[in-house]
Amino acid sequence: MGRIMIVDDDNYIRELVSTLLINEGFSIYEATNGRVALQKFSEEIPDLCIIDIMMPKMDGFELCQIIRQNYQDIPILMLTADGEISQKIKGFERGIDDYLTKPFEAPELILRVKALLRRYKIISSQSVQIGTLTIDKNSYTICTDNEKMDIPMKEFELLFKLAGTPGKTFPRDQLIEGIWGYDFEGNERTLDVHVNRLRERFPAEQYGFKITTVRGLGYRLEVLT
C-alpha cells in the first residue's frame, strides 16, 4: 500500500505506530531522530513520513523543513504532545500537512495516514476534480457542465494548488513563493486579491467548494458536502 517512515526517539511510540500500520498493509522503516531519517532518505524515499517534534540531535521542525525543501511530494504527519496552536502553526509553516496530538486513538492515526496519501495522489495528477469543476493543468482549462472556462494564469495556478490537497492549510509565504516565486517583490496583498477574485468567480453554493481563511496562517480549500 505504501512505504512509511516513522521518526521518533520513543521506542514505544515507534513500535505502536509500526504495528498499527503494518496491520494495514504498509511497509515501515524507522529512525530515532532527524539525522538518521535523512540518512535513510538516501537509501529509500518514503511515500509518507510520521514525525515527532521533540527529538535529540535534530528536532521534528528542522527535519520537516529540510524534507519540504528537497521533497515536495511527500506528505508529513506530525506527532505532538503539545496541543498549543503556536506549535501547530510552527509545524505548518515548516511544511507539515497534518498533525496528531499524543495520546492518539489508533483508528484516527490510520484514517489520517490514508487521507494524506489520497491527497498526494491527487497532487501527482495533472487533472483535479473539485466540487463541480475539473481543473486540467495540461491544457490550463477549467470545465464545468461541459463548458470550458478561461481564467488568468496566476488565479489558475493558485486554484490548482489549493484544490490539489483539499483540507490542507497553506501558509501565506508558501503560496506566494509557489505561485509568484522566491524573488517576488510585490505587495503581499496580491495573494489576498487573487483569493478574493477566485471566491467571486466561483461562489461556494454554485461550485461546491470554498476557500477558507485560516487566521494568522494562510488559506485552505474545503469541499462542501
Steps between C-alpha positions, in 0.01 A plus 500: 500500500793734557828564682481698823788639705444542873738744668481501881751450779236325712534124442146434623343750258700368205399142580136594549472700177693236306273221618184694418613583148652161420162351586353730234742371238759779503878451482674669792849623571607698804741768619579618851565863407515742209858430402443126477184566297689707243762226466224250426359734234812433295415129506125512441252787466176438692146569383419668833682608817371494858724727706521582871590856603727458800804291402875522572758617243235629256144574603189444292463862392846511342453160339166604348652814356785308336265236359267761357787691339626189322196273461187697415275200444537313830213547747602567861294414807641650818454339841497745788443485872438875493155606383577872507401687186844665481665160459252399234559823308877449525456153354285619210749779427769234460296295258300241694168388355324384815564440868384257767520572871626233739344291639307407185245237406615230258205540255567875470868446418411251226231726354733801490778300333267369230346844445843661450602233249178559304564875494851460366384255237281782370799736499697268274221518245477787254121498525305579815125479559363718777133572554349538154830603339762299313834684494744379232856625529604347167273736308461760774123476469215475747186310405156492657181359350678447166596867491862613488609801702814708460639692796824695549808280538586594860141437610512161325827401670373610840173309459680187377740506796221540756275244329780245475483439875154600625496551873872582521593837648757687290704774673496833319876495436480152348224606260678819398829317436325216316296724269707817463850368575763553769605837357149650506526861609135602473258580778392195704144622451533360147416155638188629677383672182533178298320297767213750505476486120473121513230525764303743282553288189398173666221556754500217755130418467532460122833314468509288817819629664628804684835657582529555874727750673701349787571797720867567562611232254353486150229328295346161434242371254205306644255279314140557603287194573 
